[in-house]
């Protein structure tokens, strides 16, 4: 079976105040994630994390990247070959769209 590539698009970055009125933890996070910008696109080839991609975000979406690469689909997403994922940063999350290409 041939692995398919997956395109990752940054849909939305959230500022900490968008997520919580008051942070439950002491944090230096005072701005939205600075590693990504909305509309930014990454290409996953052969299941390898794209250069410059955040390792934590990658770990949070890898299962869906793998699923899409092998031709699978998520039953709750109407559009075939698509997944929506969020990184695990609870104070300033980033939402990603994954598309099999």
mmCIF file as gemmi writes it, N, C-alpha and C atoms, coordinates in Angstrom:
data_model
loop_
_atom_site.group_PDB
_atom_site.id
_atom_site.type_symbol
_atom_site.label_atom_id
_atom_site.label_alt_id
_atom_site.label_comp_id
_atom_site.label_asym_id
_atom_site.label_entity_id
_atom_site.label_seq_id
_atom_site.pdbx_PDB_ins_code
_atom_site.Cartn_x
_atom_site.Cartn_y
_atom_site.Cartn_z
_atom_site.occupancy
_atom_site.B_iso_or_equiv
_atom_site.pdbx_formal_charge
_atom_site.auth_seq_id
_atom_site.auth_asym_id
_atom_site.pdbx_PDB_model_num
ATOM 1 N N . UNK Axp A 1 ? 0.846 -1.187 0 1 0 ? 1 A 1
ATOM 2 C CA . UNK Axp A 1 ? 0 0 0 1 0 ? 1 A 1
ATOM 3 C C . UNK Axp A 1 ? 0.892 1.251 0 1 0 ? 1 A 1
ATOM 4 N N . UNK Axp A 2 ? 0.557 2.16 -0.84 1 0 ? 2 A 1
ATOM 5 C CA . UNK Axp A 2 ? 1.306 3.415 -0.951 1 0 ? 2 A 1
ATOM 6 C C . UNK Axp A 2 ? 0.82 4.425 0.096 1 0 ? 2 A 1
ATOM 7 N N . UNK Axp A 3 ? 1.776 5.02 0.807 1 0 ? 3 A 1
ATOM 8 C CA . UNK Axp A 3 ? 1.432 6.065 1.769 1 0 ? 3 A 1
ATOM 9 C C . UNK Axp A 3 ? 1.052 7.339 1.02 1 0 ? 3 A 1
ATOM 10 N N . UNK Axp A 4 ? 0.014 7.986 1.465 1 0 ? 4 A 1
ATOM 11 C CA . UNK Axp A 4 ? -0.399 9.265 0.894 1 0 ? 4 A 1
ATOM 12 C C . UNK Axp A 4 ? 0.2 10.393 1.72 1 0 ? 4 A 1
ATOM 13 N N . UNK Axp A 5 ? 0.458 11.511 1.087 1 0 ? 5 A 1
ATOM 14 C CA . UNK Axp A 5 ? 0.924 12.697 1.795 1 0 ? 5 A 1
ATOM 15 C C . UNK Axp A 5 ? -0.249 13.362 2.501 1 0 ? 5 A 1
ATOM 16 N N . UNK Axp A 6 ? 0.062 14.137 3.521 1 0 ? 6 A 1
ATOM 17 C CA . UNK Axp A 6 ? -0.953 14.862 4.275 1 0 ? 6 A 1
ATOM 18 C C . UNK Axp A 6 ? -0.546 16.326 4.356 1 0 ? 6 A 1
ATOM 19 N N . UNK Axp A 7 ? -1.478 17.192 4.019 1 0 ? 7 A 1
ATOM 20 C CA . UNK Axp A 7 ? -1.259 18.633 4.144 1 0 ? 7 A 1
ATOM 21 C C . UNK Axp A 7 ? -1.825 19.082 5.483 1 0 ? 7 A 1
ATOM 22 N N . UNK Axp A 8 ? -1.025 19.836 6.228 1 0 ? 8 A 1
ATOM 23 C CA . UNK Axp A 8 ? -1.465 20.4 7.504 1 0 ? 8 A 1
ATOM 24 C C . UNK Axp A 8 ? -1.579 21.909 7.331 1 0 ? 8 A 1
ATOM 25 N N . UNK Axp A 9 ? -2.761 22.444 7.616 1 0 ? 9 A 1
ATOM 26 C CA . UNK Axp A 9 ? -2.99 23.886 7.538 1 0 ? 9 A 1
ATOM 27 C C . UNK Axp A 9 ? -3.325 24.404 8.929 1 0 ? 9 A 1
ATOM 28 N N . UNK Axp A 10 ? -2.661 25.477 9.322 1 0 ? 10 A 1
ATOM 29 C CA . UNK Axp A 10 ? -2.953 26.11 10.608 1 0 ? 10 A 1
ATOM 30 C C . UNK Axp A 10 ? -4.228 26.924 10.424 1 0 ? 10 A 1
ATOM 31 N N . UNK Axp A 11 ? -5.294 26.537 11.133 1 0 ? 11 A 1
ATOM 32 C CA . UNK Axp A 11 ? -6.579 27.225 11.007 1 0 ? 11 A 1
ATOM 33 C C . UNK Axp A 11 ? -6.714 28.391 11.975 1 0 ? 11 A 1
ATOM 34 N N . UNK Axp A 12 ? -6.342 28.164 13.235 1 0 ? 12 A 1
ATOM 35 C CA . UNK Axp A 12 ? -6.597 29.189 14.258 1 0 ? 12 A 1
ATOM 36 C C . UNK Axp A 12 ? -5.626 29.031 15.412 1 0 ? 12 A 1
ATOM 37 N N . UNK Axp A 13 ? -5.09 30.148 15.859 1 0 ? 13 A 1
ATOM 38 C CA . UNK Axp A 13 ? -4.271 30.217 17.079 1 0 ? 13 A 1
ATOM 39 C C . UNK Axp A 13 ? -5.079 30.974 18.117 1 0 ? 13 A 1
ATOM 40 N N . UNK Axp A 14 ? -5.048 30.509 19.338 1 0 ? 14 A 1
ATOM 41 C CA . UNK Axp A 14 ? -5.807 31.158 20.399 1 0 ? 14 A 1
ATOM 42 C C . UNK Axp A 14 ? -4.884 31.846 21.388 1 0 ? 14 A 1
ATOM 43 N N . UNK Axp A 15 ? -5.283 33.024 21.8 1 0 ? 15 A 1
ATOM 44 C CA . UNK Axp A 15 ? -4.609 33.775 22.847 1 0 ? 15 A 1
ATOM 45 C C . UNK Axp A 15 ? -5.038 33.163 24.182 1 0 ? 15 A 1
ATOM 46 N N . UNK Axp A 16 ? -4.171 33.167 25.2 1 0 ? 16 A 1
ATOM 47 C CA . UNK Axp A 16 ? -4.572 32.589 26.491 1 0 ? 16 A 1
ATOM 48 C C . UNK Axp A 16 ? -5.898 33.147 27.023 1 0 ? 16 A 1
ATOM 49 N N . UNK Axp A 17 ? -6.165 34.421 26.803 1 0 ? 17 A 1
ATOM 50 C CA . UNK Axp A 17 ? -7.431 34.997 27.296 1 0 ? 17 A 1
ATOM 51 C C . UNK Axp A 17 ? -8.645 34.491 26.511 1 0 ? 17 A 1
ATOM 52 N N . UNK Axp A 18 ? -8.432 33.94 25.316 1 0 ? 18 A 1
ATOM 53 C CA . UNK Axp A 18 ? -9.528 33.323 24.556 1 0 ? 18 A 1
ATOM 54 C C . UNK Axp A 18 ? -9.941 31.998 25.179 1 0 ? 18 A 1
ATOM 55 N N . UNK Axp A 19 ? -9.023 31.391 25.897 1 0 ? 19 A 1
ATOM 56 C CA . UNK Axp A 19 ? -9.235 30.048 26.417 1 0 ? 19 A 1
ATOM 57 C C . UNK Axp A 19 ? -9.745 30.08 27.855 1 0 ? 19 A 1
ATOM 58 N N . UNK Axp A 20 ? -9.103 30.881 28.683 1 0 ? 20 A 1
ATOM 59 C CA . UNK Axp A 20 ? -9.458 30.933 30.107 1 0 ? 20 A 1
ATOM 60 C C . UNK Axp A 20 ? -9.513 32.381 30.582 1 0 ? 20 A 1
ATOM 61 N N . UNK Axp A 21 ? -10.471 32.665 31.418 1 0 ? 21 A 1
ATOM 62 C CA . UNK Axp A 21 ? -10.569 33.998 31.997 1 0 ? 21 A 1
ATOM 63 C C . UNK Axp A 21 ? -9.377 34.264 32.908 1 0 ? 21 A 1
ATOM 64 N N . UNK Axp A 22 ? -9.049 33.253 33.693 1 0 ? 22 A 1
ATOM 65 C CA . UNK Axp A 22 ? -7.92 33.343 34.612 1 0 ? 22 A 1
ATOM 66 C C . UNK Axp A 22 ? -7.153 32.026 34.54 1 0 ? 22 A 1
ATOM 67 N N . UNK Axp A 23 ? -5.856 32.102 34.341 1 0 ? 23 A 1
ATOM 68 C CA . UNK Axp A 23 ? -5.048 30.898 34.221 1 0 ? 23 A 1
ATOM 69 C C . UNK Axp A 23 ? -5.02 30.127 35.535 1 0 ? 23 A 1
ATOM 70 N N . UNK Axp A 24 ? -5.229 28.817 35.468 1 0 ? 24 A 1
ATOM 71 C CA . UNK Axp A 24 ? -5.176 28.008 36.682 1 0 ? 24 A 1
ATOM 72 C C . UNK Axp A 24 ? -3.738 27.681 37.105 1 0 ? 24 A 1
ATOM 73 N N . UNK Axp A 25 ? -2.776 28.094 36.295 1 0 ? 25 A 1
ATOM 74 C CA . UNK Axp A 25 ? -1.375 27.793 36.584 1 0 ? 25 A 1
ATOM 75 C C . UNK Axp A 25 ? -0.518 29.015 36.298 1 0 ? 25 A 1
ATOM 76 N N . UNK Axp A 26 ? 0.561 29.136 37.038 1 0 ? 26 A 1
ATOM 77 C CA . UNK Axp A 26 ? 1.522 30.198 36.756 1 0 ? 26 A 1
ATOM 78 C C . UNK Axp A 26 ? 2.182 29.875 35.426 1 0 ? 26 A 1
ATOM 79 N N . UNK Axp A 27 ? 2.223 30.846 34.535 1 0 ? 27 A 1
ATOM 80 C CA . UNK Axp A 27 ? 2.735 30.579 33.198 1 0 ? 27 A 1
ATOM 81 C C . UNK Axp A 27 ? 3.376 31.83 32.609 1 0 ? 27 A 1
ATOM 82 N N . UNK Axp A 28 ? 4.304 31.598 31.72 1 0 ? 28 A 1
ATOM 83 C CA . UNK Axp A 28 ? 4.898 32.687 30.948 1 0 ? 28 A 1
ATOM 84 C C . UNK Axp A 28 ? 4.13 32.9 29.638 1 0 ? 28 A 1
ATOM 85 N N . UNK Axp A 29 ? 3.151 32.05 29.375 1 0 ? 29 A 1
ATOM 86 C CA . UNK Axp A 29 ? 2.375 32.142 28.137 1 0 ? 29 A 1
ATOM 87 C C . UNK Axp A 29 ? 1.444 33.348 28.215 1 0 ? 29 A 1
ATOM 88 N N . UNK Axp A 30 ? 1.807 34.415 27.533 1 0 ? 30 A 1
ATOM 89 C CA . UNK Axp A 30 ? 0.991 35.63 27.547 1 0 ? 30 A 1
ATOM 90 C C . UNK Axp A 30 ? 0.479 35.998 26.162 1 0 ? 30 A 1
ATOM 91 N N . UNK Axp A 31 ? 0.919 35.276 25.152 1 0 ? 31 A 1
ATOM 92 C CA . UNK Axp A 31 ? 0.514 35.519 23.77 1 0 ? 31 A 1
ATOM 93 C C . UNK Axp A 31 ? 0.085 34.205 23.128 1 0 ? 31 A 1
ATOM 94 N N . UNK Axp A 32 ? -0.535 34.305 21.953 1 0 ? 32 A 1
ATOM 95 C CA . UNK Axp A 32 ? -0.851 33.105 21.178 1 0 ? 32 A 1
ATOM 96 C C . UNK Axp A 32 ? 0.462 32.437 20.772 1 0 ? 32 A 1
ATOM 97 N N . UNK Axp A 33 ? 0.412 31.165 20.467 1 0 ? 33 A 1
ATOM 98 C CA . UNK Axp A 33 ? 1.602 30.407 20.075 1 0 ? 33 A 1
ATOM 99 C C . UNK Axp A 33 ? 2.353 31.136 18.963 1 0 ? 33 A 1
ATOM 100 N N . UNK Axp A 34 ? 3.626 31.336 19.175 1 0 ? 34 A 1
ATOM 101 C CA . UNK Axp A 34 ? 4.449 32.044 18.207 1 0 ? 34 A 1
ATOM 102 C C . UNK Axp A 34 ? 5.124 31.141 17.187 1 0 ? 34 A 1
ATOM 103 N N . UNK Axp A 35 ? 4.922 29.834 17.297 1 0 ? 35 A 1
ATOM 104 C CA . UNK Axp A 35 ? 5.554 28.909 16.359 1 0 ? 35 A 1
ATOM 105 C C . UNK Axp A 35 ? 4.795 28.801 15.042 1 0 ? 35 A 1
ATOM 106 N N . UNK Axp A 36 ? 3.527 29.163 15.07 1 0 ? 36 A 1
ATOM 107 C CA . UNK Axp A 36 ? 2.691 29.021 13.877 1 0 ? 36 A 1
ATOM 108 C C . UNK Axp A 36 ? 2.011 30.338 13.552 1 0 ? 36 A 1
ATOM 109 N N . UNK Axp A 37 ? 1.562 30.456 12.306 1 0 ? 37 A 1
ATOM 110 C CA . UNK Axp A 37 ? 0.723 31.582 11.905 1 0 ? 37 A 1
ATOM 111 C C . UNK Axp A 37 ? -0.47 31.012 11.141 1 0 ? 37 A 1
ATOM 112 N N . UNK Axp A 38 ? -1.604 31.666 11.26 1 0 ? 38 A 1
ATOM 113 C CA . UNK Axp A 38 ? -2.818 31.18 10.602 1 0 ? 38 A 1
ATOM 114 C C . UNK Axp A 38 ? -2.61 31.166 9.092 1 0 ? 38 A 1
ATOM 115 N N . UNK Axp A 39 ? -3.035 30.078 8.468 1 0 ? 39 A 1
ATOM 116 C CA . UNK Axp A 39 ? -2.865 29.902 7.033 1 0 ? 39 A 1
ATOM 117 C C . UNK Axp A 39 ? -1.568 29.203 6.659 1 0 ? 39 A 1
ATOM 118 N N . UNK Axp A 40 ? -0.677 29.029 7.591 1 0 ? 40 A 1
ATOM 119 C CA . UNK Axp A 40 ? 0.598 28.355 7.336 1 0 ? 40 A 1
ATOM 120 C C . UNK Axp A 40 ? 0.329 26.904 6.949 1 0 ? 40 A 1
ATOM 121 N N . UNK Axp A 41 ? 1.091 26.398 5.992 1 0 ? 41 A 1
ATOM 122 C CA . UNK Axp A 41 ? 0.889 25.043 5.468 1 0 ? 41 A 1
ATOM 123 C C . UNK Axp A 41 ? 2.171 24.237 5.612 1 0 ? 41 A 1
ATOM 124 N N . UNK Axp A 42 ? 1.991 22.973 6.009 1 0 ? 42 A 1
ATOM 125 C CA . UNK Axp A 42 ? 3.095 22.021 6.116 1 0 ? 42 A 1
ATOM 126 C C . UNK Axp A 42 ? 2.716 20.778 5.326 1 0 ? 42 A 1
ATOM 127 N N . UNK Axp A 43 ? 3.712 20.079 4.795 1 0 ? 43 A 1
ATOM 128 C CA . UNK Axp A 43 ? 3.466 18.853 4.048 1 0 ? 43 A 1
ATOM 129 C C . UNK Axp A 43 ? 4.134 17.689 4.77 1 0 ? 43 A 1
ATOM 130 N N . UNK Axp A 44 ? 3.339 16.643 5.032 1 0 ? 44 A 1
ATOM 131 C CA . UNK Axp A 44 ? 3.851 15.424 5.648 1 0 ? 44 A 1
ATOM 132 C C . UNK Axp A 44 ? 4.088 14.416 4.536 1 0 ? 44 A 1
ATOM 133 N N . UNK Axp A 45 ? 5.334 13.98 4.408 1 0 ? 45 A 1
ATOM 134 C CA . UNK Axp A 45 ? 5.703 12.962 3.429 1 0 ? 45 A 1
ATOM 135 C C . UNK Axp A 45 ? 6.299 11.773 4.166 1 0 ? 45 A 1
ATOM 136 N N . UNK Axp A 46 ? 5.827 10.571 3.834 1 0 ? 46 A 1
ATOM 137 C CA . UNK Axp A 46 ? 6.324 9.337 4.45 1 0 ? 46 A 1
ATOM 138 C C . UNK Axp A 46 ? 6.228 9.361 5.973 1 0 ? 46 A 1
ATOM 139 N N . UNK Axp A 47 ? 5.176 9.964 6.49 1 0 ? 47 A 1
ATOM 140 C CA . UNK Axp A 47 ? 4.892 10.029 7.925 1 0 ? 47 A 1
ATOM 141 C C . UNK Axp A 47 ? 5.969 10.744 8.728 1 0 ? 47 A 1
ATOM 142 N N . UNK Axp A 48 ? 6.765 11.581 8.092 1 0 ? 48 A 1
ATOM 143 C CA . UNK Axp A 48 ? 7.824 12.304 8.794 1 0 ? 48 A 1
ATOM 144 C C . UNK Axp A 48 ? 7.35 13.692 9.19 1 0 ? 48 A 1
ATOM 145 N N . UNK Axp A 49 ? 7.655 14.082 10.425 1 0 ? 49 A 1
ATOM 146 C CA . UNK Axp A 49 ? 7.29 15.405 10.906 1 0 ? 49 A 1
ATOM 147 C C . UNK Axp A 49 ? 7.955 16.464 10.019 1 0 ? 49 A 1
ATOM 148 N N . UNK Axp A 50 ? 7.182 17.436 9.546 1 0 ? 50 A 1
ATOM 149 C CA . UNK Axp A 50 ? 7.759 18.479 8.703 1 0 ? 50 A 1
ATOM 150 C C . UNK Axp A 50 ? 8.804 19.309 9.457 1 0 ? 50 A 1
ATOM 151 N N . UNK Axp A 51 ? 9.799 19.786 8.738 1 0 ? 51 A 1
ATOM 152 C CA . UNK Axp A 51 ? 10.803 20.665 9.319 1 0 ? 51 A 1
ATOM 153 C C . UNK Axp A 51 ? 10.13 21.891 9.913 1 0 ? 51 A 1
ATOM 154 N N . UNK Axp A 52 ? 10.581 22.296 11.095 1 0 ? 52 A 1
ATOM 155 C CA . UNK Axp A 52 ? 10.056 23.488 11.734 1 0 ? 52 A 1
ATOM 156 C C . UNK Axp A 52 ? 8.74 23.293 12.465 1 0 ? 52 A 1
ATOM 157 N N . UNK Axp A 53 ? 8.236 22.066 12.493 1 0 ? 53 A 1
ATOM 158 C CA . UNK Axp A 53 ? 6.954 21.805 13.137 1 0 ? 53 A 1
ATOM 159 C C . UNK Axp A 53 ? 7.172 21.568 14.63 1 0 ? 53 A 1
ATOM 160 N N . UNK Axp A 54 ? 6.217 21.953 15.439 1 0 ? 54 A 1
ATOM 161 C CA . UNK Axp A 54 ? 6.282 21.784 16.889 1 0 ? 54 A 1
ATOM 162 C C . UNK Axp A 54 ? 6.117 20.304 17.255 1 0 ? 54 A 1
ATOM 163 N N . UNK Axp A 55 ? 7.068 19.775 18.025 1 0 ? 55 A 1
ATOM 164 C CA . UNK Axp A 55 ? 7.021 18.36 18.406 1 0 ? 55 A 1
ATOM 165 C C . UNK Axp A 55 ? 5.769 18.022 19.206 1 0 ? 55 A 1
ATOM 166 N N . UNK Axp A 56 ? 5.378 18.888 20.12 1 0 ? 56 A 1
ATOM 167 C CA . UNK Axp A 56 ? 4.169 18.617 20.922 1 0 ? 56 A 1
ATOM 168 C C . UNK Axp A 56 ? 2.919 18.571 20.052 1 0 ? 56 A 1
ATOM 169 N N . UNK Axp A 57 ? 2.799 19.498 19.117 1 0 ? 57 A 1
ATOM 170 C CA . UNK Axp A 57 ? 1.65 19.493 18.206 1 0 ? 57 A 1
ATOM 171 C C . UNK Axp A 57 ? 1.668 18.236 17.342 1 0 ? 57 A 1
ATOM 172 N N . UNK Axp A 58 ? 2.853 17.84 16.887 1 0 ? 58 A 1
ATOM 173 C CA . UNK Axp A 58 ? 2.997 16.643 16.054 1 0 ? 58 A 1
ATOM 174 C C . UNK Axp A 58 ? 2.526 15.4 16.808 1 0 ? 58 A 1
ATOM 175 N N . UNK Axp A 59 ? 2.95 15.251 18.049 1 0 ? 59 A 1
ATOM 176 C CA . UNK Axp A 59 ? 2.558 14.085 18.843 1 0 ? 59 A 1
ATOM 177 C C . UNK Axp A 59 ? 1.038 14.044 19.01 1 0 ? 59 A 1
ATOM 178 N N . UNK Axp A 60 ? 0.416 15.21 19.169 1 0 ? 60 A 1
ATOM 179 C CA . UNK Axp A 60 ? -1.033 15.244 19.392 1 0 ? 60 A 1
ATOM 180 C C . UNK Axp A 60 ? -1.833 14.881 18.139 1 0 ? 60 A 1
ATOM 181 N N . UNK Axp A 61 ? -1.24 14.999 16.961 1 0 ? 61 A 1
ATOM 182 C CA . UNK Axp A 61 ? -1.991 14.717 15.732 1 0 ? 61 A 1
ATOM 183 C C . UNK Axp A 61 ? -1.49 13.509 14.962 1 0 ? 61 A 1
ATOM 184 N N . UNK Axp A 62 ? -0.402 12.903 15.411 1 0 ? 62 A 1
ATOM 185 C CA . UNK Axp A 62 ? 0.224 11.84 14.628 1 0 ? 62 A 1
ATOM 186 C C . UNK Axp A 62 ? -0.723 10.689 14.3 1 0 ? 62 A 1
ATOM 187 N N . UNK Axp A 63 ? -1.574 10.297 15.236 1 0 ? 63 A 1
ATOM 188 C CA . UNK Axp A 63 ? -2.491 9.178 14.959 1 0 ? 63 A 1
ATOM 189 C C . UNK Axp A 63 ? -3.386 9.487 13.766 1 0 ? 63 A 1
ATOM 190 N N . UNK Axp A 64 ? -3.88 10.721 13.665 1 0 ? 64 A 1
ATOM 191 C CA . UNK Axp A 64 ? -4.731 11.072 12.528 1 0 ? 64 A 1
ATOM 192 C C . UNK Axp A 64 ? -3.919 11.249 11.245 1 0 ? 64 A 1
ATOM 193 N N . UNK Axp A 65 ? -2.695 11.739 11.352 1 0 ? 65 A 1
ATOM 194 C CA . UNK Axp A 65 ? -1.818 11.814 10.172 1 0 ? 65 A 1
ATOM 195 C C . UNK Axp A 65 ? -1.61 10.401 9.627 1 0 ? 65 A 1
ATOM 196 N N . UNK Axp A 66 ? -1.319 9.467 10.509 1 0 ? 66 A 1
ATOM 197 C CA . UNK Axp A 66 ? -1.098 8.08 10.097 1 0 ? 66 A 1
ATOM 198 C C . UNK Axp A 66 ? -2.36 7.484 9.474 1 0 ? 66 A 1
ATOM 199 N N . UNK Axp A 67 ? -3.503 7.711 10.107 1 0 ? 67 A 1
ATOM 200 C CA . UNK Axp A 67 ? -4.771 7.206 9.581 1 0 ? 67 A 1
ATOM 201 C C . UNK Axp A 67 ? -5.014 7.71 8.158 1 0 ? 67 A 1
ATOM 202 N N . UNK Axp A 68 ? -4.864 9.01 7.959 1 0 ? 68 A 1
ATOM 203 C CA . UNK Axp A 68 ? -5.084 9.591 6.637 1 0 ? 68 A 1
ATOM 204 C C . UNK Axp A 68 ? -4.056 9.092 5.625 1 0 ? 68 A 1
ATOM 205 N N . UNK Axp A 69 ? -2.805 8.957 6.053 1 0 ? 69 A 1
ATOM 206 C CA . UNK Axp A 69 ? -1.745 8.492 5.15 1 0 ? 69 A 1
ATOM 207 C C . UNK Axp A 69 ? -2.034 7.096 4.607 1 0 ? 69 A 1
ATOM 208 N N . UNK Axp A 70 ? -2.652 6.261 5.43 1 0 ? 70 A 1
ATOM 209 C CA . UNK Axp A 70 ? -2.965 4.894 5.02 1 0 ? 70 A 1
ATOM 210 C C . UNK Axp A 70 ? -4.346 4.772 4.37 1 0 ? 70 A 1
ATOM 211 N N . UNK Axp A 71 ? -5.014 5.909 4.11 1 0 ? 71 A 1
ATOM 212 C CA . UNK Axp A 71 ? -6.275 5.884 3.391 1 0 ? 71 A 1
ATOM 213 C C . UNK Axp A 71 ? -7.514 5.824 4.257 1 0 ? 71 A 1
ATOM 214 N N . UNK Axp A 72 ? -7.363 5.881 5.567 1 0 ? 72 A 1
ATOM 215 C CA . UNK Axp A 72 ? -8.514 5.829 6.464 1 0 ? 72 A 1
ATOM 216 C C . UNK Axp A 72 ? -9.224 7.172 6.573 1 0 ? 72 A 1
ATOM 217 N N . UNK Axp A 73 ? -10.405 7.124 7.129 1 0 ? 73 A 1
ATOM 218 C CA . UNK Axp A 73 ? -11.224 8.321 7.323 1 0 ? 73 A 1
ATOM 219 C C . UNK Axp A 73 ? -11.833 8.302 8.716 1 0 ? 73 A 1
ATOM 220 N N . UNK Axp A 74 ? -12.111 9.476 9.242 1 0 ? 74 A 1
ATOM 221 C CA . UNK Axp A 74 ? -12.791 9.606 10.527 1 0 ? 74 A 1
ATOM 222 C C . UNK Axp A 74 ? -14.304 9.607 10.284 1 0 ? 74 A 1
ATOM 223 N N . UNK Axp A 75 ? -15.054 8.73 10.942 1 0 ? 75 A 1
ATOM 224 C CA . UNK Axp A 75 ? -16.482 8.593 10.647 1 0 ? 75 A 1
ATOM 225 C C . UNK Axp A 75 ? -17.313 9.825 11.003 1 0 ? 75 A 1
ATOM 226 N N . UNK Axp A 76 ? -16.835 10.684 11.893 1 0 ? 76 A 1
ATOM 227 C CA . UNK Axp A 76 ? -17.612 11.864 12.299 1 0 ? 76 A 1
ATOM 228 C C . UNK Axp A 76 ? -17.3 13.095 11.451 1 0 ? 76 A 1
ATOM 229 N N . UNK Axp A 77 ? -16.376 12.957 10.491 1 0 ? 77 A 1
ATOM 230 C CA . UNK Axp A 77 ? -16.076 14.047 9.553 1 0 ? 77 A 1
ATOM 231 C C . UNK Axp A 77 ? -16.704 13.678 8.212 1 0 ? 77 A 1
ATOM 232 N N . UNK Axp A 78 ? -17.622 14.496 7.726 1 0 ? 78 A 1
ATOM 233 C CA . UNK Axp A 78 ? -18.313 14.193 6.464 1 0 ? 78 A 1
ATOM 234 C C . UNK Axp A 78 ? -17.362 14.141 5.285 1 0 ? 78 A 1
ATOM 235 N N . UNK Axp A 79 ? -16.384 15.046 5.26 1 0 ? 79 A 1
ATOM 236 C CA . UNK Axp A 79 ? -15.442 15.129 4.148 1 0 ? 79 A 1
ATOM 237 C C . UNK Axp A 79 ? -14.388 14.03 4.28 1 0 ? 79 A 1
ATOM 238 N N . UNK Axp A 80 ? -14.283 13.179 3.286 1 0 ? 80 A 1
ATOM 239 C CA . UNK Axp A 80 ? -13.308 12.088 3.311 1 0 ? 80 A 1
ATOM 240 C C . UNK Axp A 80 ? -11.887 12.647 3.242 1 0 ? 80 A 1
ATOM 241 N N . UNK Axp A 81 ? -10.97 12.009 3.969 1 0 ? 81 A 1
ATOM 242 C CA . UNK Axp A 81 ? -9.571 12.403 3.924 1 0 ? 81 A 1
ATOM 243 C C . UNK Axp A 81 ? -9.239 13.651 4.717 1 0 ? 81 A 1
ATOM 244 N N . UNK Axp A 82 ? -10.1 14.009 5.675 1 0 ? 82 A 1
ATOM 245 C CA . UNK Axp A 82 ? -9.904 15.235 6.459 1 0 ? 82 A 1
ATOM 246 C C . UNK Axp A 82 ? -10.007 14.922 7.947 1 0 ? 82 A 1
ATOM 247 N N . UNK Axp A 83 ? -9.182 15.618 8.725 1 0 ? 83 A 1
ATOM 248 C CA . UNK Axp A 83 ? -9.27 15.567 10.187 1 0 ? 83 A 1
ATOM 249 C C . UNK Axp A 83 ? -8.982 16.972 10.71 1 0 ? 83 A 1
ATOM 250 N N . UNK Axp A 84 ? -9.549 17.291 11.836 1 0 ? 84 A 1
ATOM 251 C CA . UNK Axp A 84 ? -9.272 18.553 12.527 1 0 ? 84 A 1
ATOM 252 C C . UNK Axp A 84 ? -8.644 18.183 13.858 1 0 ? 84 A 1
ATOM 253 N N . UNK Axp A 85 ? -7.485 18.772 14.129 1 0 ? 85 A 1
ATOM 254 C CA . UNK Axp A 85 ? -6.763 18.473 15.358 1 0 ? 85 A 1
ATOM 255 C C . UNK Axp A 85 ? -6.372 19.738 16.086 1 0 ? 85 A 1
ATOM 256 N N . UNK Axp A 86 ? -6.132 19.586 17.367 1 0 ? 86 A 1
ATOM 257 C CA . UNK Axp A 86 ? -5.688 20.683 18.216 1 0 ? 86 A 1
ATOM 258 C C . UNK Axp A 86 ? -4.437 20.233 18.952 1 0 ? 86 A 1
ATOM 259 N N . UNK Axp A 87 ? -3.485 21.129 19.127 1 0 ? 87 A 1
ATOM 260 C CA . UNK Axp A 87 ? -2.31 20.788 19.93 1 0 ? 87 A 1
ATOM 261 C C . UNK Axp A 87 ? -2.724 20.656 21.395 1 0 ? 87 A 1
ATOM 262 N N . UNK Axp A 88 ? -1.82 20.195 22.215 1 0 ? 88 A 1
ATOM 263 C CA . UNK Axp A 88 ? -2.149 19.928 23.614 1 0 ? 88 A 1
ATOM 264 C C . UNK Axp A 88 ? -1.873 21.099 24.545 1 0 ? 88 A 1
ATOM 265 N N . UNK Axp A 89 ? -1.498 22.242 24.029 1 0 ? 89 A 1
ATOM 266 C CA . UNK Axp A 89 ? -1.248 23.415 24.87 1 0 ? 89 A 1
ATOM 267 C C . UNK Axp A 89 ? -2.589 23.987 25.307 1 0 ? 89 A 1
ATOM 268 N N . UNK Axp A 90 ? -2.947 23.757 26.554 1 0 ? 90 A 1
ATOM 269 C CA . UNK Axp A 90 ? -4.254 24.17 27.047 1 0 ? 90 A 1
ATOM 270 C C . UNK Axp A 90 ? -4.409 25.659 27.25 1 0 ? 90 A 1
ATOM 271 N N . UNK Axp A 91 ? -3.316 26.41 27.306 1 0 ? 91 A 1
ATOM 272 C CA . UNK Axp A 91 ? -3.398 27.858 27.498 1 0 ? 91 A 1
ATOM 273 C C . UNK Axp A 91 ? -3.439 28.63 26.187 1 0 ? 91 A 1
ATOM 274 N N . UNK Axp A 92 ? -2.84 28.097 25.148 1 0 ? 92 A 1
ATOM 275 C CA . UNK Axp A 92 ? -2.796 28.79 23.848 1 0 ? 92 A 1
ATOM 276 C C . UNK Axp A 92 ? -2.81 27.775 22.706 1 0 ? 92 A 1
ATOM 277 N N . UNK Axp A 93 ? -3.914 27.061 22.598 1 0 ? 93 A 1
ATOM 278 C CA . UNK Axp A 93 ? -4.005 25.992 21.591 1 0 ? 93 A 1
ATOM 279 C C . UNK Axp A 93 ? -3.988 26.519 20.163 1 0 ? 93 A 1
ATOM 280 N N . UNK Axp A 94 ? -3.649 25.609 19.274 1 0 ? 94 A 1
ATOM 281 C CA . UNK Axp A 94 ? -3.651 25.866 17.831 1 0 ? 94 A 1
ATOM 282 C C . UNK Axp A 94 ? -4.49 24.774 17.185 1 0 ? 94 A 1
ATOM 283 N N . UNK Axp A 95 ? -5.384 25.166 16.272 1 0 ? 95 A 1
ATOM 284 C CA . UNK Axp A 95 ? -6.25 24.221 15.565 1 0 ? 95 A 1
ATOM 285 C C . UNK Axp A 95 ? -5.682 24.004 14.165 1 0 ? 95 A 1
ATOM 286 N N . UNK Axp A 96 ? -5.614 22.739 13.756 1 0 ? 96 A 1
ATOM 287 C CA . UNK Axp A 96 ? -5.046 22.361 12.463 1 0 ? 96 A 1
ATOM 288 C C . UNK Axp A 96 ? -6.066 21.575 11.643 1 0 ? 96 A 1
ATOM 289 N N . UNK Axp A 97 ? -6.01 21.755 10.329 1 0 ? 97 A 1
ATOM 290 C CA . UNK Axp A 97 ? -6.774 20.924 9.408 1 0 ? 97 A 1
ATOM 291 C C . UNK Axp A 97 ? -5.783 20.004 8.706 1 0 ? 97 A 1
ATOM 292 N N . UNK Axp A 98 ? -6.059 18.706 8.737 1 0 ? 98 A 1
ATOM 293 C CA . UNK Axp A 98 ? -5.239 17.714 8.065 1 0 ? 98 A 1
ATOM 294 C C . UNK Axp A 98 ? -6.018 17.221 6.847 1 0 ? 98 A 1
ATOM 295 N N . UNK Axp A 99 ? -5.339 17.153 5.695 1 0 ? 99 A 1
ATOM 296 C CA . UNK Axp A 99 ? -5.995 16.703 4.46 1 0 ? 99 A 1
ATOM 297 C C . UNK Axp A 99 ? -5.103 15.71 3.735 1 0 ? 99 A 1
ATOM 298 N N . UNK Axp A 100 ? -5.69 14.575 3.394 1 0 ? 100 A 1
ATOM 299 C CA . UNK Axp A 100 ? -4.966 13.601 2.573 1 0 ? 100 A 1
ATOM 300 C C . UNK Axp A 100 ? -4.862 14.163 1.152 1 0 ? 100 A 1
ATOM 301 N N . UNK Axp A 101 ? -3.667 14.119 0.591 1 0 ? 101 A 1
ATOM 302 C CA . UNK Axp A 101 ? -3.498 14.624 -0.781 1 0 ? 101 A 1
ATOM 303 C C . UNK Axp A 101 ? -2.805 13.581 -1.659 1 0 ? 101 A 1
